[in-house]
Amino acid sequence: MVDLRKEEMVVAGTFITVEGPDGAGKTSVLTQLLPQLKQHFNQPVILTREPGGAKISEKIRDVILNPEFTEMDARTEALLYAASRRQHLVEVILPALARDEVVVCDRFVDSSVAYQGGGRQLVKKLFSR
C-alpha cells in the first residue's frame, strides 16, 4: 500500500496555467507573458506543457496524439492524459514549486475536463448509469 503522506510536499512557488482550445492563441500569449513574469518574479520561471513536459509524459503524448490510433477508447485516452499529468507533476511541476520557482503550464487539468469530460461525454456517461 502506498503511504500518501510521504508524497506531501510544501509548495512555495507559483503555478500558472494557460488554457484554451487549439488555435486560441495560447502560444502567442505565453510568448508575451513569459518575459513579463521573469521581470516580475525574483525566482526562476519555467515553461512546460501538457500533455508532455517530462520524458515519459512526452512518450504518452506521442501515443495520445498519434492519428493512427483513431480506435482509442475515450476512457483509455482520459487515463493516458491522467498518467501523463501525474508523471509531469512528480518529475517537473512539484519539484520546481518546492524550489520556489514559477511554473507556467500550457494546459493542465481544465483541458481534460473540457475535452475528455465534455467533448468525449465521459462525465455524462459515468453518471448516467
N, C-alpha and C positions, 0 to 999 in steps of 0.2 A: 504494500500500500504506500502511496506517495504522501509524504507529510507536507501539506501545502504551506505550513508555517515557515518552512525552510525557503520558500520562494518569495516571502515578503521582502520588500526592498524599500528603503527610504528613497523617495523620489524628490530630488531637489531642483531639477531642470524644468524646462518649459516644453510642452508638446503642442504643436500646431498642425492641424490637418487642413488641406485644401481639397474640397470635394466638388464634384460636378460631372456632368455627362461628357462623353467623348466629344471633342471639338468645342467645348465651352470656353476654352482659353486658360485652363489651369497652368499650363507651361508658361504662357505669357505673364500671368500673374506672379508665378514663382520667380521668373527671371527678374522682375521688378522688385519683388518683395525681399528676396534674399540679401541683396546689398544693404537695404534699409535695416533689416534685422541685425546684420553684422555690425552696423554702426550703433544701433540702439543698445544691444546687449554687450556686456563685458565678459562674455564666455563664448566658446566655440559654437558655431551654428552649422548643423549638418542637414543635408537634404537627402531624403530617401523616398522610396515609392512602394506602393502595393498594387497588385501582388508583386512580390520580389523584395529587393532591398538587402537580402542576405544570400549567401551561396546556395543553400538548399532551397530557399524561397524562390530564387530565380529559376531553378530547375522545375519546381512545381508550376511556376508561371508559364514556362515553356509548354507544359502539358495542358494547362487550362486554356491557353490561347492558341493551341495548335488547331488549325482549321480541318485537319484530318479526323479529329475526334468529335464529329457532329453528333454521334450517338451517345455522348456522355450524359448520364442521368443528372437531373438538376440537383439532387441531394449529394451525389458524388462531387459535382462541381462546388457546391457550398462547403463540403468537408475539405476539399483541396484548398479553397480560399482560407478556411479556418486554420489548416495546417501551415500554410504559407505564413499567415499572420502570426501564429504562435512562434514559429522559428524566428521570424523577423523581430518580434518583441524580445525574445530571450537573447538573441545574438547582437542586436543593434540598438533598439529603442530603449529598453530598460537600462542597459549598462551606460548609455550616453546620458540618460536622465539622472542616473545615480552619480555621474561625474559632474552634474550641474550644467550640462550642455543644453542648447536649444535644438530640438529635433523638429524639422519641418517635413511632413509626410504628404506626398502626392497620393491622395486617397487613403482611407482607413475603413473602419467598420461601417460608417454611414453608407459607403458604396455597396457593401454586402447586403445591408438592409434594403437598399433600393433595388439592386439588381437581382439578388437571389430571393429576397423576401417578397418584393413587389413584382419585379419583372418575371421571375420564374414561379410566382404564386406559391412559394414554399410555406409562408406563414398561413395563408388561406387553406392550403392543403392539409397542413398539420392540425389546424383547429376545426376543420370541417368534419372530422371523424367522430 
